[in-house]
Amino acid sequence: MKALVTGSSGFVGGHLVRHLLQHGYEVSCLVRATSEPGALAGLPIARVSGSYFDPESLRRAVRGMDVVFHVGAVLSAPDWPGYFKANVEGTANLLDACARSDPLPRRFVLVSSIAAAGPARDKKPLRETDDCRPVSLYGKSKYLAEQAAAAVSPRLPIVIVRPANVLGVGQQELLAVMRLLRRRIVPLVGRREKQTSICFVQDLVRALVLAAEQERAAGRTYFVAANEAYSWREITAQLLRAMDVKFVLKIPHPVLLGVAFVAEIFAGLTGGKPLVTRADLRSARDNYWLCDPGRIRAELGFRTEVEFAAGIRDIVRRFQADSGAGETGA
C-alpha cells in the first residue's frame, strides 16, 4: 500500500508516518521545498516537495497513491484568514487533486477534530449525528474542511476522523505543562468535573489506518476517543504522580488568565504565537469536550489499547529522557 501523509512534521503526522512504516506501507510525505528533514530524518520515506496552493505539485504528490492521509492543519493563526486559507482552501485543493487523479486513491482520510463539532451540550457526549456547533476559529475552519470533503465525496471515497483531545509524546501543550510541573508550578486548568474525552496518539493512528483499510468506513465520520472522560486536573495529577513531584504551587484560573494576556502581548510584539491564550483557558473551563466513540467501535471494531496511567508514564519517561531531567523527586 502506498500512502501520502500531509502534516508529517507535526505531532500526529509524525506518529502516523512511523506507524505506517512499521506496518509495511510505502510512505510519501508532502513537504514544503524549504522544510528540513527534522524528526523524519533517516526514515525510509519519499519527500514530495509541494504546496496546497501549487496544483501541479499536488497532482504529482497524489499520483499512484492508494491512501491519502490529510493530517496537516494550522492549529493557531492570528486571524480567520490564516485558518481559512490553510485548513479550508488547502484541504479543498488537495481533495480536488485526488478527485482528478487517475486512478483515484482508494481512500482519502481527513483528520478533523472534535473542535469541528464543538463542545457537548448539557454535558452529554456528542455523536456523529449531532449538529456541529464549533466555537473557535480553528473549529470553524475544520468544520468547513469537512464540508469541502462532503462536496467531493460522490467522486472520492472519503472518511472523516474526529479525534478527541490527543495525548502523546511530542504534544506541545503537554510539554509546556510538564516544564511547569518540573518547577513545582501547577496550572489549575478547567474544573474538577470530567470535561474532556481523550485519545492517546498511538490509538489514534491505529484508528486512522482502520479508516483507510476497511471498506465500510468510506463515506463515514468517526469520533475517536477512549471510553472514559477525564478532568484537566486529573490529567495534571497523573502527570505529577508519574514525575514524582510533590509540594507544588498551584496557580488559579484568574492568575493564568493574566499570564496568558502577557503571552499574547509578547507574541504580538515578536510575531510568534502564544502557547496558551485566554480563549484557550476559558474554553477549557467553560466547555465540555465530550464525544461518544460508539460508532467506530461498532462499525470498525476499534478499541483503544493505551491505558491512561501507562500512557502518561510513557509521555513523562520520554520527556525526562529528552530533557535530561532524570528522576524528578520531591
Residue pairs with C-beta under 8 A, 6 or more apart in sequence:
1 24
1 25
1 26
1 66
1 67
2 25
2 26
2 28
2 64
2 65
2 66
2 67
3 20
3 25
3 26
3 27
3 28
3 65
3 66
3 67
3 68
3 69
3 212
4 27
4 28
4 29
4 30
4 48
4 61
4 62
4 65
4 67
4 68
4 69
5 13
5 16
5 17
5 20
5 27
5 28
5 29
5 30
5 69
5 71
6 13
6 29
6 30
6 68
6 69
6 70
6 71
6 72
6 94
7 13
7 70
7 71
7 72
7 73
7 111
8 14
8 16
8 17
8 29
8 30
8 31
8 40
8 45
8 71
8 72
9 31
9 35
9 38
9 39
9 40
10 71
10 72
11 166
11 168
11 170
11 171
11 172
11 201
12 71
12 111
12 163
12 166
12 201
12 204
12 205
13 29
13 69
13 71
13 72
14 39
14 40
14 170
15 168
15 169
15 170
15 201
15 202
15 204
15 205
16 69
16 71
16 205
16 208
17 27
17 29
17 40
17 43
17 45
18 43
19 202
19 205
19 206
19 209
20 27
20 209
21 27
21 43
21 44
21 45
23 209
26 46
27 43
27 44
27 45
27 46
28 45
28 46
28 47
28 48
28 61
28 65
29 40
29 45
29 46
29 47
29 48
30 48
30 50
30 57
30 58
30 61
30 72
31 47
31 48
31 49
31 50
32 49
32 50
32 51
33 49
33 50
33 51
37 47
40 47
48 57
48 60
48 61
49 57
50 57
50 58
50 60
50 61
51 57
51 58
52 58
52 72
52 86
52 89
52 90
52 91
52 93
52 94
53 89
53 90
53 93
55 93
55 96
55 97
58 93
58 94
58 96
58 97
59 97
59 100
59 101
61 97
62 68
62 94
62 97
62 98
62 101
62 105
63 101
65 101
65 105
66 105
66 106
66 107
67 105
67 106
67 107
67 108
67 109
67 212
68 94
68 98
68 105
68 107
68 108
68 109
69 109
69 111
69 208
69 212
70 91
70 94
70 108
70 109
70 110
70 111
71 111
72 86
72 90
73 86
73 87
73 111
73 142
73 145
74 82
74 83
74 86
74 87
74 138
74 141
75 138
76 138
76 273
77 83
77 86
77 137
77 138
78 273
79 137
80 137
80 141
83 137
83 138
83 140
83 141
84 141
84 144
86 141
87 138
87 141
87 142
87 144
87 145
88 141
88 144
88 145
88 148
91 110
91 145
91 148
91 149
92 145
92 148
95 108
95 148
95 149
95 152
95 156
95 158
96 152
98 104
98 105
98 108
98 152
98 156
99 152
99 155
99 156
104 155
104 156
104 157
105 156
105 157
106 157
106 212
107 157
107 158
107 159
107 211
107 212
107 213
107 217
107 218
108 149
108 156
108 157
108 158
108 159
109 158
109 159
109 161
109 208
109 211
109 212
110 145
110 146
110 149
110 158
110 159
110 160
110 161
111 161
111 163
111 208
112 142
112 143
112 145
112 146
112 160
112 161
112 162
112 163
112 221
113 138
113 139
113 142
113 162
113 163
114 126
114 162
114 163
114 164
114 165
114 197
114 223
114 225
114 289
114 291
115 134
115 136
115 138
115 139
115 142
116 132
116 134
116 139
116 142
116 143
116 145
116 146
116 162
117 126
117 130
117 132
117 133
117 134
117 139
117 143
117 162
117 223
117 291
118 126
118 132
118 133
118 134
118 135
118 139
119 133
119 135
119 283
119 287
119 288
119 289
119 290
120 126
120 287
120 288
120 289
120 290
120 291
121 130
121 133
123 193
123 288
123 290
124 290
125 197
125 229
125 290
125 291
125 292
126 223
126 290
126 291
126 292
127 223
127 291
127 292
127 294
127 295
128 162
128 220
128 221
128 222
128 223
128 295
132 143
132 146
134 140
134 142
134 143
135 283
135 287
136 279
136 283
146 160
146 221
149 158
149 160
150 158
152 158
153 219
157 218
157 219
158 218
158 219
159 211
159 212
159 217
159 218
159 219
159 220
159 221
159 222
160 220
160 221
160 222
161 204
161 207
161 208
161 211
161 221
161 222
161 224
162 221
162 222
162 223
162 224
162 291
163 199
163 204
163 207
163 223
163 224
163 225
164 196
164 197
164 198
164 199
164 223
164 224
164 225
164 226
164 289
164 291
165 196
165 197
165 198
165 199
165 289
166 198
166 199
166 200
166 201
166 204
167 174
167 198
167 199
167 200
167 201
167 235
167 311
167 312
167 315
168 200
168 201
168 202
168 311
168 315
169 201
169 314
169 315
169 318
169 319
171 201
171 315
172 275
173 275
173 276
174 239
174 315
175 319
176 275
176 276
177 187
177 236
177 239
178 239
178 243
178 315
178 316
178 319
180 186
180 187
181 236
181 239
181 240
181 243
181 245
181 248
182 243
182 245
182 323
182 325
182 328
184 245
184 247
184 248
184 249
185 248
185 249
185 251
186 236
186 240
186 248
186 249
186 250
186 251
187 236
187 251
187 256
188 233
188 250
188 251
188 252
188 253
188 256
189 232
189 233
189 236
189 253
189 256
189 281
189 284
189 285
190 196
190 231
190 232
190 233
190 284
190 285
191 231
191 232
191 233
191 285
192 231
192 233
193 231
193 288
194 229
194 230
194 231
194 234
194 290
195 229
195 230
195 231
195 232
195 284
195 287
195 288
195 289
195 290
196 229
196 230
196 231
196 232
196 284
196 288
196 289
196 290
197 223
197 225
197 226
197 229
197 289
197 290
197 291
197 293
198 225
198 226
198 229
198 230
198 235
198 308
199 207
199 224
199 225
199 226
199 304
200 226
200 304
200 306
200 311
202 305
202 306
202 311
203 224
203 226
203 304
203 305
203 306
204 224
206 302
206 305
207 222
207 224
207 296
207 300
207 302
210 217
210 296
210 300
210 301
210 302
211 217
211 222
211 300
214 300
216 299
216 300
217 299
217 300
220 295
220 299
222 293
222 295
222 296
222 299
222 300
223 291
223 292
223 293
223 295
223 296
224 293
224 296
224 302
225 291
225 293
225 304
226 293
226 304
226 308
227 293
227 304
228 308
229 290
230 308
232 284
235 312
238 308
238 309
238 312
239 312
239 315
239 316
240 246
240 248
241 309
242 309
242 312
242 313
242 315
242 316
242 317
243 316
243 320
243 328
244 327
244 328
244 329
244 330
245 328
245 329
245 330
246 330
247 330
251 259
253 281
253 285
256 276
256 281
257 278
257 281
257 282
259 276
260 274
260 276
260 277
260 278
260 280
260 281
261 278
263 274
263 275
263 276
263 277
264 274
264 277
264 278
266 272
266 274
267 273
267 274
293 302
293 304
296 302
297 303
319 325
320 326
320 327
320 328
